[in-house]
Amino acid sequence: MSKKVQVKIAELTKKHRISLRELSRLSDVRHAALSELSNGKRENINFAHIEKIAEALNISDIREIIDLIDLENDGSLK
């Protein structure tokens, strides 16, 4: 079974009641990068982005930002 890192941008913006654009402004991470992460279209993440998001939202536990999820054998999420 394969694993995938999932960045929980949508959950963060909902929990903190802010828009993606506001998260971009607060974290100094490009809106496009956050959007791609939120939509699962970005394969790589810059650790500096995780740090900036954590700082902007006062997050001390990285598990609030990312999850490790299992993929089915065909590559779909489980």
Protein Blocks (a to p, Z undefined) as FASTA:
>chain_A
ZZddddffklmmmmnopafklmmmmnopafklmmmmmnopafbdcfklmmmmmmmnopab
fklmpccddddfkopaZZ
